Amino acid sequence: MVAVTLRHPAVTLAGFAIAFGASLTLFPMLGLSFFPRTDAGQFMINMKAPSGTRLAVTQNEVAKVEQLIRQEVPPEELAMIVSNIGATPGFSAIYTSNSAQHTAFVQVSLKDEHKTGSYEYMQRVKQKLATELPELTTYFSSGGMVDAVLNMGLPAPIDVQVSGSNLEKSYDTALKLAAQIRAIPGVADAYIPQDIDYPALQLNVDRMRASEMGLDQREVVGNVITALTSNR
């Protein structure tokens, strides 16, 4: 003998509707991404000290950032910290994201067996920097291969470039755009790499008198740079 229990279709439909409605409560917690975000096991911090900061002071600020990272990332999960400070006048300057002596970037690499994700560490370090080193302007990026491909080699998913014949007006426009972009919900960082108010030395070379001494403008500037970049 086989016992068969028949349930009313309305009960089945009601149960299905309740289960479907309960599942909708999980929808806000689901991430939406064309390419799922992966843990690259590393992250990078682009940072700027106040404009005009000397290279030695910038180095001290970077040392504080490195110490803060070591406080947040335990030794058993931290593999390496590499910092690049300032910019060297010359052809090599096009290969660095630094624009002047008050800028730097810090690269952090985690060990393969790390248990906490790199994005979690980025959030912790960002909160610490905001409270303990508010004088620094920072931009965080994961440094992963997927993000680099999706960003077409640019440091940010959305890259806004301002150009014009007037450098001051272009920079003011960039500042206004950055302020409006920061007000958009969901924006984590808005970073302007360049500054135009860094102290500079302008040289007016008398080319006639310089030529009498066998010098040209390039040689004069080269000697001034050599004299002013000494550690004394």
C-alpha positions, 0 to 999 in steps of 0.5 A: 500500500502506498500512501499519497498526501495531496496538498492544496495548490494554494498552500504551495503557491503561498509557501513559494511566494513567502520564500521568494519574498524572503530572498528579496531581502538579500538583494541589497547585500549582493554585489553587482559588477561586470568583472567581479572584484578580486583580492590582488594581495596588494594595494598602493597609496598615492599621497601628497603633503602640503604644497611646498614641503621639502623632500626631507619632510616628505620622507618623514611623512612617508615613514609615518605612513609606513609605520601606520601600515605596520600597525594595521597589517600584522607581520605574519601577513605583511610581505613588503612595503616599497615607497617612492618619494619625490621626482627627479628632473629628467626623462625618468620623471615620465615613469612616476606618478609623483609630480614634485618633492611633496608627493610620493606613493607607497606600495604594500604587498601582502603574503600569499597566505594572508587571511584578511583581504587587501580591500579591508586593509585599505579601508583600515589604513584610510581611516587611520590616515584621516584621523592621524595624518589629516595633512596628507591627501591620499588616493588608494588603489588595489594595484591588481591586474584586473583593475589595470586592464579595466582602467586601460592603464590609468590609476582610476576607473574614471579619469578626468583630464583638464587642459587649456592655455591658461594653467591657473584657470585649468587648475581652478577648474580641476579643483571645482570638478574634484569638489563636485565629484567628491559629493557624488554618493559612492565616490571613495577618492578624488585625487589631483596629482599636480599642484601649481603653487609649489615654490619655484626659482625663476632664472633670467639668463643674459644669453649674450653675456653667457655666450661670452663665457661659453655657456648656454641656458641649459648649462646654467640651469644644470649647474644651478640644479646641481648646486641646489640639490646638495644635502648641505 
